[in-house]
Amino acid sequence: MRQTELFSKTRKEVPKDEVSKNAKLLIKAGFIHKEMAGVYSFLPLGLRVLNKVMNVIREEMNASGGQEILLSALQNKEIWESTGRWSDKAVDSWFKTTLGSGGEAGLGFTHEEPITQMMRDHIRSFRDLPVYAYQIQTKFRNETRAKSGLIRTREFLMKDLYSFSRTAQEHDEFYKIMQTAYTNVFSRVGLGPFTHMTYASGGSFSKYSHEFQTVCDAGEDTIHLCEKCSIAVNDEIFSDQPVCPACGNKNLSVKKSVEVGNIFSLGTRFSEALGLKFVDEKNESKLVIMGSYGIGPARLIGTIVESFSDEKSILWPSAVAPFSVHLLLLDPSDDMARKQAETVYNALSAGNIEVLFDDRDVRAGEKFADADLIGVSLRVIASSRTTKDGTVEVLDRRSGKHTMVSPDTLASHINAHL
């Protein structure tokens, strides 16, 4: 991608009502556009990051046995009434709309009810189980406190996987697989060192559910973290569980955090309400045992920015950066420097290395400031100075190390640092 062809631009100003660091930086860098409070559109750079995050999630869900589907956002009122969750008293974050033909429909904030109803057409026998179906789909929640950028929004993407099992043991085995898969996701997107499996309330479904909380100053949650084994307890149940559930440690540290994922055992709550049953090996009718597992890809991006940024710049983990390399041509009027930059750009692109090429005719200071803001960790600089000795300068922003590299070995040098 050439920056002269990129329609989105960096900005100096952000909407006056924007208070969160993640949204300010992402708007300034040209990753997102604010439509209204709690609603953001993704621009080309932002969509590249979002797609990379979703690909990591997909790979881990597929490796765990998940099958991807896509359910409708519009929701049938009758299905939700059957579980008691249509009422605004039961769920206060509904977006509802009146249909032109009469009646109401809702915009889904989660999908336990519709996927349970759908599975009645596909699950009848023990031979049809287990099933692990997931989607990455737009959700809607009428948040009253949409003020944390991508971390708390009214319209957002959610990866929600639902498990359907024959027995509690079969469910528990998959639940552990999901714990590992979630740990893998957060590790791969760069949040592993800061993200902790956290014991939380299981509600009416089980004694505990598990959240994945990332320690972050911008967090709205409070956790009690065991420094010995990296397990945490959510503040909401700390009075009932004042020690580490894993090792019994009583000296837990209080931390602010962002919930980046959660997993729940649902038992037969929805299968009973919606009549999802199967016939077992003894020809007896049994209720299907369910689980629910959620991650917000855009919320992950907001949390990554909060974790890897200062007030003026982002530093993306390499797995989710919009590009692998940011190539800066500092002297566009110098024919030799431009030729060197074009050669490097073509060679890296031919080697399937994703390159953002700043070929704009602007001052070097503006290019460096924009590159800091956009946040690609590996920067290659071509200039009249580098052409004299036939090298280019490579900056690894993570280590601060500058290296002069021959264009012939540049691709292998970059691959070794990704």
Buried (B, 14 or more C-beta within 10 A) or exposed (E): BEBEEBEBEBEEEBEEEBEBBBBBBBBBBBBBBBEEBBBBEBBEBBBBBBBBBBBBBBBBBBEBBBEEBEBEBEBBEEBBEBBEBBEEEEBEEBBBEEEEEEEEBBBBBBBBBBBBBBBBEEBEEBEBBBBBBBBBBEBBBBBEEBBBBBBBBBBBBBBBBBBBBBBEEBBBEBBEBBBEBBBBBBBBBBBBEBBBBBBBBBEEBBEBBBBBBBBBEBBBBBBBBBEEBEBBBBBEBBEEBEBBBBEEBEEBEEBBBBBBBBBBBBBBBBBBBBEBBBBBEEEEEBBBBBBBBBBBBBBBBBBBBBBBBEEEBBBBBBBBBBBBBBBBBBBBEBEBBBEBBBEBBEBBBEEEBBBBBBBBEEEBEEBBBBBBBBBBBBBBBBBBBBBEEEBBBBBBBEEEEEEEBEBEEBBEBBEEBE
